Amino acid sequence: MRILSAVLALASASFAQFGSAGSAEFVFLRNFQGARMVGLCGVPAAGTDLSSLGWQPASFARLEDTRLEVGYRAQMSGVMPGFAAYAKPLWGGVIAGRMDYQSSGDVVGVSDLGDPTGKIHRPQELLLNVAFAESLGDRFAWGAGIKAVEENLDLDDSQAWGLAVDVGTVFQPGSRRLAHSFYVANLGAKLSGHTKDESEFGSMPLTFGYTLLYRPGPRGLDLYEDIQKPIDNEPMLRTGVEYKINDWVQVRGGFRTDWQEVQDMFRVWVLSRQDPNTPPVHDQRWAVGGTVSNGTLALTYGFQWWRLLNAVHSLTLSWNVGTPATSTPLETP
């Protein structure tokens, strides 16, 4: 019944996603990623970390120890995001919670005509997330989570609130060299407005995704291919790679593109046709990162380069409570 419930939830969420309009509320939620997910350029990979909590709630289903994580993300000047997360094996699975906070710095207000008003606004965002994941045998795991998000644009003492759920599965139906992951993130709606005059509320930044994990011959090497369809954007393709050098060090990297970019590159590079109304190549994005661990404590770093924006630096410090230092927490399911 639990497997059936997870499958039905995935099916209903995907139907709702493809039937929605091309807009979304609270798009800043996509910034709330742990350093491992940042280093994979946004691939919500399964493992024993909480990096993908809020995207793929089944990702941490095989966590065996109580885990604490704190993280920080440095990006555009004045923007200061951070998070704290906790997970514990409970009720035959793993229950996890996470709080993300982001201060967007000082923003100068503008009038309806686009002129500066001189007033300084200090937007802030807050996310509270609780999820449960369970492993059913060694080839299937499922997870579900609920999140509440609040955004204060510092306009008229209004706080916008929204609620959403995440569902996901990870399974290996055949070869152990392949693992499949389906997930639906941010299925929900805005409940209150950013201003007192706002009366129409949209949906959350719903995303439907699939990740394929392939483990070739070299031991410790994982290859990921991830396809995401956001409600308000083109389908996105992410490629990630992780390599476990030894029990202490793991390195990773990733690349992200989208369907429009693929079309533009084919038109320009293969057909040699220019379109003055469409840029030939969009903002190409890549990432690198790594983890250093002694079995109990782990420090993960992720770096992303956005050609049209600033670079992103992400750090996550993890502590496996009660785990001996001789264990190997970098193993993924």
QUITA-V894836 format. One record per backbone hydrogen bond with DSSP energy under -0.5 kcal/mol. CO is the residue of the C=O (numbers start at 1). NH is the residue of the N-H. If there is no record, write none. Layout:
# QUITA-V894836
co=CO nh=NH
co=CO nh=NH
This chain:
# QUITA-V894836
co=1 nh=5
co=2 nh=6
co=3 nh=7
co=4 nh=8
co=5 nh=9
co=6 nh=10
co=7 nh=11
co=8 nh=12
co=9 nh=13
co=10 nh=14
co=11 nh=15
co=12 nh=16
co=13 nh=17
co=14 nh=18
co=15 nh=19
co=17 nh=20
co=21 nh=23
co=25 nh=205
co=26 nh=29
co=27 nh=30
co=28 nh=31
co=29 nh=32
co=31 nh=33
co=34 nh=38
co=35 nh=39
co=36 nh=40
co=37 nh=42
co=37 nh=43
co=38 nh=41
co=40 nh=43
co=42 nh=44
co=43 nh=45
co=50 nh=53
co=51 nh=34
co=52 nh=55
co=52 nh=56
co=55 nh=57
co=56 nh=59
co=58 nh=61
co=59 nh=47
co=60 nh=63
co=66 nh=321
co=67 nh=87
co=68 nh=319
co=69 nh=85
co=70 nh=317
co=71 nh=83
co=72 nh=315
co=73 nh=75
co=73 nh=81
co=74 nh=313
co=76 nh=79
co=78 nh=80
co=79 nh=75
co=80 nh=103
co=81 nh=73
co=82 nh=101
co=83 nh=71
co=84 nh=99
co=85 nh=69
co=86 nh=97
co=87 nh=67
co=88 nh=95
co=90 nh=93
co=93 nh=90
co=94 nh=133
co=95 nh=88
co=96 nh=131
co=97 nh=86
co=98 nh=129
co=99 nh=84
co=100 nh=127
co=101 nh=82
co=102 nh=104
co=102 nh=125
co=103 nh=80
co=107 nh=121
co=109 nh=117
co=109 nh=118
co=111 nh=114
co=115 nh=111
co=119 nh=109
co=119 nh=121
co=121 nh=107
co=123 nh=104
co=124 nh=152
co=125 nh=102
co=126 nh=150
co=127 nh=100
co=128 nh=148
co=129 nh=98
co=130 nh=146
co=131 nh=96
co=132 nh=144
co=133 nh=94
co=134 nh=136
co=134 nh=142
co=135 nh=137
co=139 nh=172
co=140 nh=136
co=141 nh=170
co=142 nh=134
co=143 nh=168
co=144 nh=132
co=145 nh=166
co=146 nh=130
co=147 nh=164
co=148 nh=128
co=149 nh=162
co=150 nh=126
co=151 nh=153
co=151 nh=160
co=152 nh=124
co=160 nh=151
co=161 nh=191
co=161 nh=192
co=162 nh=149
co=163 nh=189
co=164 nh=147
co=165 nh=187
co=166 nh=145
co=167 nh=184
co=168 nh=143
co=169 nh=182
co=170 nh=141
co=171 nh=180
co=175 nh=178
co=177 nh=215
co=179 nh=213
co=180 nh=171
co=181 nh=211
co=182 nh=169
co=183 nh=209
co=184 nh=167
co=185 nh=207
co=186 nh=188
co=187 nh=165
co=188 nh=204
co=189 nh=163
co=195 nh=198
co=199 nh=201
co=202 nh=190
co=203 nh=25
co=204 nh=206
co=206 nh=231
co=207 nh=185
co=208 nh=229
co=209 nh=183
co=210 nh=227
co=211 nh=181
co=211 nh=213
co=212 nh=214
co=212 nh=225
co=213 nh=179
co=214 nh=216
co=214 nh=223
co=218 nh=221
co=220 nh=222
co=220 nh=244
co=222 nh=242
co=223 nh=214
co=224 nh=240
co=225 nh=212
co=226 nh=238
co=227 nh=210
co=228 nh=236
co=229 nh=208
co=230 nh=233
co=234 nh=230
co=235 nh=259
co=236 nh=228
co=237 nh=257
co=238 nh=226
co=239 nh=255
co=240 nh=224
co=241 nh=253
co=242 nh=222
co=243 nh=245
co=243 nh=251
co=248 nh=293
co=249 nh=245
co=249 nh=246
co=250 nh=291
co=251 nh=243
co=252 nh=289
co=253 nh=241
co=254 nh=287
co=255 nh=239
co=256 nh=285
co=257 nh=237
co=258 nh=262
co=259 nh=263
co=260 nh=264
co=261 nh=265
co=262 nh=266
co=263 nh=267
co=264 nh=268
co=265 nh=269
co=265 nh=270
co=266 nh=270
co=266 nh=271
co=267 nh=273
co=275 nh=278
co=282 nh=284
co=284 nh=307
co=285 nh=256
co=286 nh=305
co=287 nh=254
co=288 nh=303
co=289 nh=252
co=290 nh=301
co=291 nh=250
co=292 nh=299
co=296 nh=320
co=297 nh=294
co=298 nh=318
co=299 nh=292
co=300 nh=316
co=301 nh=290
co=302 nh=314
co=303 nh=288
co=304 nh=306
co=304 nh=312
co=305 nh=286
co=305 nh=307
co=306 nh=309
co=312 nh=304
co=313 nh=74
co=314 nh=302
co=315 nh=72
co=316 nh=300
co=316 nh=318
co=317 nh=70
co=318 nh=298
co=319 nh=68
co=319 nh=321
co=320 nh=323
co=321 nh=66
co=324 nh=327
co=328 nh=331
